[in-house]
Amino acid sequence: MANWQDHGVIASIATTFPWADLNAWAGQIIARNNKFYMYLPMRRRGGNMAIGVAVANSITGPWKDALGKPLLENGRILQSGSTTMAKPIFTLPTRDSFMLSSTLI
């Protein structure tokens, strides 16, 4: 990262993910189909950890919640009371993409 430019805050929980309130960390941005997608673990209002996805036409935004709800959330498909950790997005040469997620108990 010899050459970089600070673009300030490009997304925030308050403006991008209104269903979340705290603890956003270790997000990942990928480019696909001329758009940018940000995957980010955070706390849903009410306490469960979740992974959200936002979409933008530019890597600097503006970012919008792609689903209006979590992509993954504890208590639905993960063990309740655990911590959801987003892992890298892998895109195969076939253009199929996968996200791995782990749960800390």
C-alpha positions as CSV (number, residue, x, y, z in Angstrom):
1,M,0.0,0.0,0.0
2,A,2.6,2.5,-1.1
3,N,0.0,4.7,-2.8
4,W,-3.4,5.2,-1.1
5,Q,-5.9,7.9,-0.5
6,D,-8.1,8.4,2.5
7,H,-11.7,8.7,1.4
8,G,-13.1,9.0,5.0
9,V,-16.0,7.0,6.2
10,I,-17.5,5.1,3.2
11,A,-20.3,3.3,5.2
12,S,-21.7,3.3,8.7
13,I,-24.1,1.2,10.7
14,A,-26.4,4.1,11.3
15,T,-26.8,5.0,7.6
16,T,-26.1,1.7,5.8
17,F,-27.6,-1.0,8.1
18,P,-30.5,0.5,10.1
19,W,-31.3,-3.0,11.5
20,A,-27.9,-3.1,13.3
21,D,-26.5,-1.1,16.1
22,L,-23.0,-2.1,17.2
23,N,-19.8,-4.2,16.7
24,A,-19.2,-4.0,13.0
25,W,-15.7,-5.3,12.2
26,A,-13.5,-7.0,9.6
27,G,-15.6,-6.4,6.6
28,Q,-14.6,-7.5,3.0
29,I,-15.4,-5.8,-0.3
30,I,-15.5,-7.7,-3.5
31,A,-16.2,-6.6,-7.1
32,R,-18.7,-8.6,-9.2
33,N,-20.9,-7.7,-12.2
34,N,-19.8,-4.1,-12.3
35,K,-20.8,-3.5,-8.6
36,F,-19.1,-3.7,-5.3
37,Y,-20.4,-5.8,-2.4
38,M,-19.4,-5.3,1.3
39,Y,-19.9,-8.2,3.7
40,L,-19.7,-7.2,7.3
41,P,-20.4,-8.9,10.7
42,M,-22.2,-6.7,13.2
43,R,-24.7,-6.8,16.0
44,R,-28.4,-6.8,15.1
45,R,-30.7,-4.6,17.2
46,G,-31.7,-7.0,20.0
47,G,-28.4,-8.6,20.5
48,N,-27.8,-11.3,17.9
49,M,-24.7,-11.2,15.7
50,A,-25.3,-11.1,12.0
51,I,-23.6,-10.7,8.6
52,G,-24.9,-7.9,6.4
53,V,-24.2,-7.1,2.7
54,A,-24.2,-3.7,1.2
55,V,-23.9,-2.8,-2.5
56,A,-22.5,0.2,-4.4
57,N,-21.5,1.3,-7.9
58,S,-18.2,2.7,-6.6
59,I,-15.9,1.3,-3.9
60,T,-16.2,4.6,-2.1
61,G,-20.0,4.4,-2.1
62,P,-22.7,5.4,-1.5
63,W,-23.4,2.0,0.0
64,K,-27.0,0.7,0.4
65,D,-28.1,-2.4,2.3
66,A,-28.6,-5.0,-0.4
67,L,-31.3,-7.0,1.4
68,G,-32.8,-4.8,4.1
69,K,-32.0,-7.6,6.6
70,P,-29.1,-9.8,7.6
71,L,-27.7,-12.3,5.2
72,L,-26.9,-14.6,8.1
73,E,-28.0,-14.3,11.7
74,N,-27.4,-16.2,14.9
75,G,-30.6,-17.9,16.1
76,R,-31.8,-18.7,12.6
77,I,-29.2,-20.9,11.0
78,L,-26.3,-20.5,13.5
79,Q,-26.2,-21.4,17.2
80,S,-27.9,-18.8,19.4
81,G,-25.6,-16.9,21.7
82,S,-22.5,-17.4,19.6
83,T,-20.4,-14.9,17.6
84,T,-20.6,-14.8,13.8
85,M,-17.3,-14.2,12.0
86,A,-17.3,-13.4,8.3
87,K,-14.6,-15.1,6.3
88,P,-13.2,-14.3,2.8
89,I,-15.4,-14.5,-0.2
90,F,-14.0,-17.0,-2.8
91,T,-14.8,-16.6,-6.5
92,L,-14.0,-19.6,-8.7
93,P,-13.0,-19.4,-12.4
94,T,-16.6,-20.4,-13.1
95,R,-17.6,-17.1,-11.5
96,D,-19.4,-18.9,-8.6
97,S,-18.8,-17.2,-5.3
98,F,-18.8,-18.7,-1.8
99,M,-18.6,-17.1,1.7
100,L,-17.4,-19.2,4.6
101,S,-18.5,-18.3,8.0
102,S,-17.5,-19.6,11.4
103,T,-19.2,-19.5,14.8
104,L,-17.3,-19.0,18.1
105,I,-19.1,-20.5,21.0
